[in-house]
Amino acid sequence: GTDVVVRWGGEEFLCFFPTTDIKAAMTLAEKLRLAVNAYPVSTAFGEFNVSITFGLAQVDDDVQDAIRRADKALYDGKHMGGNVCRLGVAPPPQE
């Protein structure tokens, strides 16, 4: 009842899990990644595996900042070859 999933772009989805800490979110993302990749999809052109790349970030005070960090983590994962879960971390506080 508290989780939200929305289409964010052509092939991207944004998920908010407000009652889930970042460690549990990483565990969930990894389970989903493995589950999706484990079952080939059959088409008229043959079978193929689907992969998912996750970028995750914890929302502290600024939702937009968390979205930016998650998006950067997602694209970092894609540039690594995809089919991974990456955590977008906040930069250290400036003094």
Backbone as XML, in Angstrom:
<?xml version="1.0"?>
<chain id="A" units="angstrom">
  <residue number="1" name="GLY">
    <atom name="N" x="0.787" y="-1.197" z="0.000"/>
    <atom name="CA" x="0.000" y="0.000" z="0.000"/>
    <atom name="C" x="0.834" y="1.269" z="0.000"/>
  </residue>
  <residue number="2" name="THR">
    <atom name="N" x="2.140" y="1.181" z="0.302"/>
    <atom name="CA" x="2.967" y="2.397" z="0.344"/>
    <atom name="C" x="3.934" y="2.488" z="-0.824"/>
  </residue>
  <residue number="3" name="ASP">
    <atom name="N" x="4.201" y="1.370" z="-1.517"/>
    <atom name="CA" x="5.158" y="1.366" z="-2.617"/>
    <atom name="C" x="4.523" y="1.949" z="-3.873"/>
  </residue>
  <residue number="4" name="VAL">
    <atom name="N" x="5.358" y="2.615" z="-4.687"/>
    <atom name="CA" x="4.884" y="3.242" z="-5.914"/>
    <atom name="C" x="5.845" y="2.881" z="-7.040"/>
  </residue>
  <residue number="5" name="VAL">
    <atom name="N" x="5.298" y="2.467" z="-8.185"/>
    <atom name="CA" x="6.088" y="2.184" z="-9.371"/>
    <atom name="C" x="5.469" y="2.966" z="-10.526"/>
  </residue>
  <residue number="6" name="VAL">
    <atom name="N" x="6.299" y="3.758" z="-11.218"/>
    <atom name="CA" x="5.815" y="4.547" z="-12.350"/>
    <atom name="C" x="6.794" y="4.420" z="-13.514"/>
  </residue>
  <residue number="7" name="ARG">
    <atom name="N" x="6.259" y="4.543" z="-14.715"/>
    <atom name="CA" x="7.124" y="4.583" z="-15.892"/>
    <atom name="C" x="7.812" y="5.943" z="-15.913"/>
  </residue>
  <residue number="8" name="TRP">
    <atom name="N" x="9.132" y="5.942" z="-16.046"/>
    <atom name="CA" x="9.914" y="7.172" z="-15.946"/>
    <atom name="C" x="10.456" y="7.595" z="-17.291"/>
  </residue>
  <residue number="9" name="GLY">
    <atom name="N" x="10.609" y="6.660" z="-18.188"/>
    <atom name="CA" x="11.132" y="6.939" z="-19.525"/>
    <atom name="C" x="10.756" y="5.787" z="-20.428"/>
  </residue>
  <residue number="10" name="GLY">
    <atom name="N" x="11.337" y="5.757" z="-21.605"/>
    <atom name="CA" x="11.023" y="4.707" z="-22.563"/>
    <atom name="C" x="11.165" y="3.314" z="-21.990"/>
  </residue>
  <residue number="11" name="GLU">
    <atom name="N" x="12.312" y="3.036" z="-21.394"/>
    <atom name="CA" x="12.570" y="1.711" z="-20.826"/>
    <atom name="C" x="12.885" y="1.786" z="-19.344"/>
  </residue>
  <residue number="12" name="GLU">
    <atom name="N" x="12.570" y="2.893" z="-18.716"/>
    <atom name="CA" x="12.918" y="3.083" z="-17.309"/>
    <atom name="C" x="11.673" y="3.187" z="-16.442"/>
  </residue>
  <residue number="13" name="PHE">
    <atom name="N" x="11.817" y="2.657" z="-15.232"/>
    <atom name="CA" x="10.757" y="2.741" z="-14.241"/>
    <atom name="C" x="11.348" y="3.293" z="-12.962"/>
  </residue>
  <residue number="14" name="LEU">
    <atom name="N" x="10.568" y="4.051" z="-12.238"/>
    <atom name="CA" x="10.976" y="4.632" z="-10.968"/>
    <atom name="C" x="10.144" y="3.974" z="-9.879"/>
  </residue>
  <residue number="15" name="CYS">
    <atom name="N" x="10.823" y="3.419" z="-8.890"/>
    <atom name="CA" x="10.144" y="2.723" z="-7.800"/>
    <atom name="C" x="10.471" y="3.409" z="-6.485"/>
  </residue>
  <residue number="16" name="PHE">
    <atom name="N" x="9.458" y="3.699" z="-5.711"/>
    <atom name="CA" x="9.635" y="4.233" z="-4.359"/>
    <atom name="C" x="9.174" y="3.185" z="-3.363"/>
  </residue>
  <residue number="17" name="PHE">
    <atom name="N" x="10.054" y="2.834" z="-2.437"/>
    <atom name="CA" x="9.736" y="1.896" z="-1.371"/>
    <atom name="C" x="9.987" y="2.612" z="-0.042"/>
  </residue>
  <residue number="18" name="PRO">
    <atom name="N" x="9.044" y="3.445" z="0.402"/>
    <atom name="CA" x="9.299" y="4.312" z="1.558"/>
    <atom name="C" x="9.506" y="3.592" z="2.881"/>
  </residue>
  <residue number="19" name="THR">
    <atom name="N" x="9.065" y="2.351" z="2.994"/>
    <atom name="CA" x="9.250" y="1.636" z="4.258"/>
    <atom name="C" x="10.375" y="0.603" z="4.180"/>
  </residue>
  <residue number="20" name="THR">
    <atom name="N" x="11.183" y="0.679" z="3.120"/>
    <atom name="CA" x="12.263" y="-0.279" z="2.900"/>
    <atom name="C" x="13.596" y="0.442" z="2.975"/>
  </residue>
  <residue number="21" name="ASP">
    <atom name="N" x="14.515" y="-0.070" z="3.801"/>
    <atom name="CA" x="15.830" y="0.578" z="3.865"/>
    <atom name="C" x="16.640" y="0.196" z="2.625"/>
  </residue>
  <residue number="22" name="ILE">
    <atom name="N" x="17.747" y="0.883" z="2.414"/>
    <atom name="CA" x="18.518" y="0.718" z="1.182"/>
    <atom name="C" x="19.106" y="-0.687" z="1.067"/>
  </residue>
  <residue number="23" name="LYS">
    <atom name="N" x="19.486" y="-1.285" z="2.177"/>
    <atom name="CA" x="20.035" y="-2.643" z="2.127"/>
    <atom name="C" x="18.972" y="-3.632" z="1.648"/>
  </residue>
  <residue number="24" name="ALA">
    <atom name="N" x="17.766" y="-3.527" z="2.182"/>
    <atom name="CA" x="16.671" y="-4.398" z="1.759"/>
    <atom name="C" x="16.282" y="-4.118" z="0.308"/>
  </residue>
  <residue number="25" name="ALA">
    <atom name="N" x="16.348" y="-2.859" z="-0.108"/>
    <atom name="CA" x="16.040" y="-2.505" z="-1.496"/>
    <atom name="C" x="17.059" y="-3.122" z="-2.450"/>
  </residue>
  <residue number="26" name="MET">
    <atom name="N" x="18.339" y="-3.118" z="-2.068"/>
    <atom name="CA" x="19.374" y="-3.749" z="-2.894"/>
    <atom name="C" x="19.125" y="-5.249" z="-2.990"/>
  </residue>
  <residue number="27" name="THR">
    <atom name="N" x="18.745" y="-5.875" z="-1.882"/>
    <atom name="CA" x="18.451" y="-7.307" z="-1.881"/>
    <atom name="C" x="17.273" y="-7.608" z="-2.799"/>
  </residue>
  <residue number="28" name="LEU">
    <atom name="N" x="16.221" y="-6.803" z="-2.709"/>
    <atom name="CA" x="15.048" y="-6.975" z="-3.562"/>
    <atom name="C" x="15.414" y="-6.802" z="-5.031"/>
  </residue>
  <residue number="29" name="ALA">
    <atom name="N" x="16.172" y="-5.761" z="-5.357"/>
    <atom name="CA" x="16.576" y="-5.510" z="-6.747"/>
    <atom name="C" x="17.390" y="-6.684" z="-7.287"/>
  </residue>
  <residue number="30" name="GLU">
    <atom name="N" x="18.297" y="-7.200" z="-6.489"/>
    <atom name="CA" x="19.125" y="-8.327" z="-6.930"/>
    <atom name="C" x="18.273" y="-9.570" z="-7.163"/>
  </residue>
  <residue number="31" name="LYS">
    <atom name="N" x="17.310" y="-9.835" z="-6.293"/>
    <atom name="CA" x="16.410" y="-10.980" z="-6.486"/>
    <atom name="C" x="15.603" y="-10.814" z="-7.777"/>
  </residue>
  <residue number="32" name="LEU">
    <atom name="N" x="15.097" y="-9.615" z="-8.020"/>
    <atom name="CA" x="14.341" y="-9.361" z="-9.244"/>
    <atom name="C" x="15.221" y="-9.517" z="-10.478"/>
  </residue>
  <residue number="33" name="ARG">
    <atom name="N" x="16.433" y="-9.008" z="-10.411"/>
    <atom name="CA" x="17.364" y="-9.105" z="-11.534"/>
    <atom name="C" x="17.631" y="-10.564" z="-11.888"/>
  </residue>
  <residue number="34" name="LEU">
    <atom name="N" x="17.916" y="-11.366" z="-10.881"/>
    <atom name="CA" x="18.197" y="-12.782" z="-11.109"/>
    <atom name="C" x="16.974" y="-13.529" z="-11.629"/>
  </residue>
  <residue number="35" name="ALA">
    <atom name="N" x="15.800" y="-13.222" z="-11.073"/>
    <atom name="CA" x="14.570" y="-13.906" z="-11.482"/>
    <atom name="C" x="14.225" y="-13.607" z="-12.939"/>
  </residue>
  <residue number="36" name="VAL">
    <atom name="N" x="14.323" y="-12.357" z="-13.333"/>
    <atom name="CA" x="14.000" y="-11.983" z="-14.714"/>
    <atom name="C" x="14.988" y="-12.624" z="-15.678"/>
  </residue>
  <residue number="37" name="ASN">
    <atom name="N" x="16.251" y="-12.622" z="-15.327"/>
    <atom name="CA" x="17.285" y="-13.147" z="-16.213"/>
    <atom name="C" x="17.254" y="-14.672" z="-16.313"/>
  </residue>
  <residue number="38" name="ALA">
    <atom name="N" x="16.628" y="-15.346" z="-15.355"/>
    <atom name="CA" x="16.642" y="-16.807" z="-15.308"/>
    <atom name="C" x="15.700" y="-17.467" z="-16.316"/>
  </residue>
  <residue number="39" name="TYR">
    <atom name="N" x="14.733" y="-16.722" z="-16.841"/>
    <atom name="CA" x="13.730" y="-17.321" z="-17.708"/>
    <atom name="C" x="13.775" y="-16.693" z="-19.102"/>
  </residue>
  <residue number="40" name="PRO">
    <atom name="N" x="14.224" y="-17.468" z="-20.094"/>
    <atom name="CA" x="14.242" y="-16.933" z="-21.464"/>
    <atom name="C" x="12.828" y="-16.615" z="-21.957"/>
  </residue>
  <residue number="41" name="VAL">
    <atom name="N" x="12.744" y="-15.632" z="-22.822"/>
    <atom name="CA" x="11.482" y="-15.237" z="-23.438"/>
    <atom name="C" x="11.431" y="-15.864" z="-24.824"/>
  </residue>
  <residue number="42" name="SER">
    <atom name="N" x="10.340" y="-16.545" z="-25.131"/>
    <atom name="CA" x="10.172" y="-17.173" z="-26.444"/>
    <atom name="C" x="9.423" y="-16.229" z="-27.371"/>
  </residue>
  <residue number="43" name="THR">
    <atom name="N" x="9.970" y="-16.065" z="-28.572"/>
    <atom name="CA" x="9.320" y="-15.253" z="-29.596"/>
    <atom name="C" x="9.340" y="-16.021" z="-30.909"/>
  </residue>
  <residue number="44" name="ALA">
    <atom name="N" x="8.728" y="-15.465" z="-31.921"/>
    <atom name="CA" x="8.745" y="-16.077" z="-33.250"/>
    <atom name="C" x="10.169" y="-16.129" z="-33.811"/>
  </residue>
  <residue number="45" name="PHE">
    <atom name="N" x="11.052" y="-15.297" z="-33.281"/>
    <atom name="CA" x="12.436" y="-15.231" z="-33.755"/>
    <atom name="C" x="13.389" y="-16.062" z="-32.904"/>
  </residue>
  <residue number="46" name="GLY">
    <atom name="N" x="12.864" y="-16.755" z="-31.912"/>
    <atom name="CA" x="13.679" y="-17.584" z="-31.034"/>
    <atom name="C" x="13.602" y="-17.114" z="-29.600"/>
  </residue>
  <residue number="47" name="GLU">
    <atom name="N" x="14.403" y="-17.751" z="-28.762"/>
    <atom name="CA" x="14.434" y="-17.392" z="-27.340"/>
    <atom name="C" x="15.548" y="-16.390" z="-27.063"/>
  </residue>
  <residue number="48" name="PHE">
    <atom name="N" x="15.302" y="-15.545" z="-26.066"/>
    <atom name="CA" x="16.361" y="-14.647" z="-25.615"/>
    <atom name="C" x="16.160" y="-14.344" z="-24.141"/>
  </residue>
  <residue number="49" name="ASN">
    <atom name="N" x="17.251" y="-14.003" z="-23.493"/>
    <atom name="CA" x="17.178" y="-13.634" z="-22.080"/>
    <atom name="C" x="16.981" y="-12.131" z="-21.947"/>
  </residue>
  <residue number="50" name="VAL">
    <atom name="N" x="16.234" y="-11.748" z="-20.939"/>
    <atom name="CA" x="16.007" y="-10.339" z="-20.621"/>
    <atom name="C" x="16.880" y="-10.005" z="-19.425"/>
  </residue>
  <residue number="51" name="SER">
    <atom name="N" x="17.493" y="-8.855" z="-19.473"/>
    <atom name="CA" x="18.287" y="-8.415" z="-18.323"/>
    <atom name="C" x="17.757" y="-7.079" z="-17.829"/>
  </residue>
  <residue number="52" name="ILE">
    <atom name="N" x="18.051" y="-6.797" z="-16.573"/>
    <atom name="CA" x="17.632" y="-5.544" z="-15.946"/>
    <atom name="C" x="18.843" y="-4.935" z="-15.254"/>
  </residue>
  <residue number="53" name="THR">
    <atom name="N" x="18.981" y="-3.647" z="-15.395"/>
    <atom name="CA" x="19.998" y="-2.912" z="-14.657"/>
    <atom name="C" x="19.279" y="-1.984" z="-13.689"/>
  </residue>
  <residue number="54" name="PHE">
    <atom name="N" x="19.671" y="-2.031" z="-12.422"/>
    <atom name="CA" x="19.056" y="-1.205" z="-11.389"/>
    <atom name="C" x="20.018" y="-0.137" z="-10.919"/>
  </residue>
  <residue number="55" name="GLY">
    <atom name="N" x="19.517" y="1.067" z="-10.754"/>
    <atom name="CA" x="20.220" y="2.132" z="-10.055"/>
    <atom name="C" x="19.378" y="2.488" z="-8.840"/>
  </residue>
  <residue number="56" name="LEU">
    <atom name="N" x="19.966" y="2.413" z="-7.672"/>
    <atom name="CA" x="19.227" y="2.656" z="-6.435"/>
    <atom name="C" x="19.851" y="3.803" z="-5.656"/>
  </residue>
  <residue number="57" name="ALA">
    <atom name="N" x="19.017" y="4.498" z="-4.907"/>
    <atom name="CA" x="19.503" y="5.562" z="-4.025"/>
    <atom name="C" x="18.520" y="5.729" z="-2.871"/>
  </residue>
  <residue number="58" name="GLN">
    <atom name="N" x="19.064" y="6.032" z="-1.737"/>
    <atom name="CA" x="18.235" y="6.309" z="-0.565"/>
    <atom name="C" x="17.848" y="7.781" z="-0.567"/>
  </residue>
  <residue number="59" name="VAL">
    <atom name="N" x="16.574" y="8.042" z="-0.283"/>
    <atom name="CA" x="16.111" y="9.426" z="-0.174"/>
    <atom name="C" x="16.411" y="9.908" z="1.233"/>
  </residue>
  <residue number="60" name="ASP">
    <atom name="N" x="17.203" y="10.957" z="1.321"/>
    <atom name="CA" x="17.475" y="11.562" z="2.621"/>
    <atom name="C" x="16.524" y="12.742" z="2.793"/>
  </residue>
  <residue number="61" name="ASP">
    <atom name="N" x="16.893" y="13.894" z="2.289"/>
    <atom name="CA" x="16.027" y="15.065" z="2.384"/>
    <atom name="C" x="15.460" y="15.479" z="1.025"/>
  </residue>
  <residue number="62" name="ASP">
    <atom name="N" x="16.214" y="15.229" z="-0.024"/>
    <atom name="CA" x="15.892" y="15.763" z="-1.346"/>
    <atom name="C" x="15.571" y="14.629" z="-2.314"/>
  </residue>
  <residue number="63" name="VAL">
    <atom name="N" x="14.305" y="14.493" z="-2.684"/>
    <atom name="CA" x="13.877" y="13.429" z="-3.589"/>
    <atom name="C" x="14.544" y="13.581" z="-4.951"/>
  </residue>
  <residue number="64" name="GLN">
    <atom name="N" x="14.610" y="14.804" z="-5.462"/>
    <atom name="CA" x="15.234" y="15.023" z="-6.773"/>
    <atom name="C" x="16.699" y="14.606" z="-6.774"/>
  </residue>
  <residue number="65" name="ASP">
    <atom name="N" x="17.406" y="14.865" z="-5.676"/>
    <atom name="CA" x="18.800" y="14.445" z="-5.568"/>
    <atom name="C" x="18.898" y="12.923" z="-5.576"/>
  </residue>
  <residue number="66" name="ALA">
    <atom name="N" x="18.008" y="12.246" z="-4.873"/>
    <atom name="CA" x="18.012" y="10.787" z="-4.860"/>
    <atom name="C" x="17.743" y="10.235" z="-6.260"/>
  </residue>
  <residue number="67" name="ILE">
    <atom name="N" x="16.830" y="10.857" z="-6.985"/>
    <atom name="CA" x="16.543" y="10.420" z="-8.355"/>
    <atom name="C" x="17.780" y="10.611" z="-9.233"/>
  </residue>
  <residue number="68" name="ARG">
    <atom name="N" x="18.473" y="11.726" z="-9.093"/>
    <atom name="CA" x="19.706" y="11.962" z="-9.871"/>
    <atom name="C" x="20.759" y="10.903" z="-9.560"/>
  </residue>
  <residue number="69" name="ARG">
    <atom name="N" x="20.926" y="10.591" z="-8.262"/>
    <atom name="CA" x="21.919" y="9.579" z="-7.873"/>
    <atom name="C" x="21.546" y="8.202" z="-8.398"/>
  </residue>
  <residue number="70" name="ALA">
    <atom name="N" x="20.269" y="7.864" z="-8.331"/>
    <atom name="CA" x="19.816" y="6.569" z="-8.850"/>
    <atom name="C" x="20.008" y="6.504" z="-10.364"/>
  </residue>
  <residue number="71" name="ASP">
    <atom name="N" x="19.709" y="7.595" z="-11.053"/>
    <atom name="CA" x="19.866" y="7.643" z="-12.508"/>
    <atom name="C" x="21.334" y="7.498" z="-12.900"/>
  </residue>
  <residue number="72" name="LYS">
    <atom name="N" x="22.217" y="8.176" z="-12.176"/>
    <atom name="CA" x="23.650" y="8.052" z="-12.449"/>
    <atom name="C" x="24.107" y="6.622" z="-12.197"/>
  </residue>
  <residue number="73" name="ALA">
    <atom name="N" x="23.648" y="6.010" z="-11.110"/>
    <atom name="CA" x="24.010" y="4.624" z="-10.806"/>
    <atom name="C" x="23.496" y="3.685" z="-11.904"/>
  </residue>
  <residue number="74" name="LEU">
    <atom name="N" x="22.289" y="3.942" z="-12.398"/>
    <atom name="CA" x="21.718" y="3.143" z="-13.478"/>
    <atom name="C" x="22.611" y="3.210" z="-14.713"/>
  </residue>
  <residue number="75" name="TYR">
    <atom name="N" x="22.980" y="4.422" z="-15.123"/>
    <atom name="CA" x="23.798" y="4.566" z="-16.325"/>
    <atom name="C" x="25.214" y="4.059" z="-16.122"/>
  </residue>
  <residue number="76" name="ASP">
    <atom name="N" x="25.747" y="4.177" z="-14.923"/>
    <atom name="CA" x="27.045" y="3.559" z="-14.619"/>
    <atom name="C" x="26.944" y="2.049" z="-14.812"/>
  </residue>
  <residue number="77" name="GLY">
    <atom name="N" x="25.858" y="1.453" z="-14.323"/>
    <atom name="CA" x="25.645" y="0.015" z="-14.485"/>
    <atom name="C" x="25.508" y="-0.384" z="-15.942"/>
  </residue>
  <residue number="78" name="LYS">
    <atom name="N" x="24.788" y="0.418" z="-16.719"/>
    <atom name="CA" x="24.642" y="0.134" z="-18.148"/>
    <atom name="C" x="25.995" y="0.200" z="-18.851"/>
  </residue>
  <residue number="79" name="HIS">
    <atom name="N" x="26.814" y="1.189" z="-18.496"/>
    <atom name="CA" x="28.139" y="1.327" z="-19.110"/>
    <atom name="C" x="29.078" y="0.197" z="-18.703"/>
  </residue>
  <residue number="80" name="MET">
    <atom name="N" x="28.796" y="-0.457" z="-17.587"/>
    <atom name="CA" x="29.582" y="-1.618" z="-17.148"/>
    <atom name="C" x="29.185" y="-2.875" z="-17.904"/>
  </residue>
  <residue number="81" name="GLY">
    <atom name="N" x="28.144" y="-2.796" z="-18.718"/>
    <atom name="CA" x="27.674" y="-3.957" z="-19.461"/>
    <atom name="C" x="26.260" y="-4.359" z="-19.104"/>
  </residue>
  <residue number="82" name="GLY">
    <atom name="N" x="25.685" y="-3.716" z="-18.104"/>
    <atom name="CA" x="24.308" y="-3.981" z="-17.730"/>
    <atom name="C" x="24.138" y="-5.240" z="-16.898"/>
  </residue>
  <residue number="83" name="ASN">
    <atom name="N" x="22.876" y="-5.509" z="-16.585"/>
    <atom name="CA" x="22.488" y="-6.668" z="-15.784"/>
    <atom name="C" x="23.166" y="-6.645" z="-14.415"/>
  </residue>
  <residue number="84" name="VAL">
    <atom name="N" x="23.145" y="-5.477" z="-13.779"/>
    <atom name="CA" x="23.743" y="-5.295" z="-12.454"/>
    <atom name="C" x="22.847" y="-4.399" z="-11.607"/>
  </residue>
  <residue number="85" name="CYS">
    <atom name="N" x="23.123" y="-4.368" z="-10.316"/>
    <atom name="CA" x="22.484" y="-3.446" z="-9.378"/>
    <atom name="C" x="23.577" y="-2.518" z="-8.855"/>
  </residue>
  <residue number="86" name="ARG">
    <atom name="N" x="23.355" y="-1.216" z="-8.999"/>
    <atom name="CA" x="24.347" y="-0.235" z="-8.561"/>
    <atom name="C" x="23.691" y="0.739" z="-7.584"/>
  </residue>
  <residue number="87" name="LEU">
    <atom name="N" x="24.448" y="1.146" z="-6.581"/>
    <atom name="CA" x="23.961" y="2.089" z="-5.580"/>
    <atom name="C" x="24.529" y="3.466" z="-5.857"/>
  </residue>
  <residue number="88" name="GLY">
    <atom name="N" x="23.642" y="4.445" z="-5.957"/>
    <atom name="CA" x="24.057" y="5.837" z="-6.104"/>
    <atom name="C" x="24.221" y="6.451" z="-4.734"/>
  </residue>
  <residue number="89" name="VAL">
    <atom name="N" x="25.422" y="6.850" z="-4.425"/>
    <atom name="CA" x="25.698" y="7.382" z="-3.085"/>
    <atom name="C" x="25.781" y="8.896" z="-3.124"/>
  </residue>
  <residue number="90" name="ALA">
    <atom name="N" x="25.436" y="9.498" z="-2.013"/>
    <atom name="CA" x="25.512" y="10.956" z="-1.891"/>
    <atom name="C" x="26.970" y="11.355" z="-1.723"/>
  </residue>
  <residue number="91" name="PRO">
    <atom name="N" x="27.361" y="12.488" z="-2.278"/>
    <atom name="CA" x="28.733" y="12.951" z="-2.053"/>
    <atom name="C" x="28.927" y="13.305" z="-0.573"/>
  </residue>
  <residue number="92" name="PRO">
    <atom name="N" x="30.165" y="13.237" z="-0.100"/>
    <atom name="CA" x="30.398" y="13.584" z="1.301"/>
    <atom name="C" x="30.027" y="15.049" z="1.553"/>
  </residue>
  <residue number="93" name="PRO">
    <atom name="N" x="29.583" y="15.359" z="2.759"/>
    <atom name="CA" x="29.221" y="16.747" z="3.060"/>
    <atom name="C" x="30.425" y="17.670" z="2.940"/>
  </residue>
  <residue number="94" name="GLN">
    <atom name="N" x="30.180" y="18.854" z="2.415"/>
    <atom name="CA" x="31.259" y="19.843" z="2.295"/>
    <atom name="C" x="31.381" y="20.624" z="3.571"/>
  </residue>
  <residue number="95" name="GLU">
    <atom name="N" x="32.596" y="20.915" z="3.934"/>
    <atom name="CA" x="32.829" y="21.670" z="5.169"/>
    <atom name="C" x="33.022" y="23.125" z="4.902"/>
  </residue>
</chain>
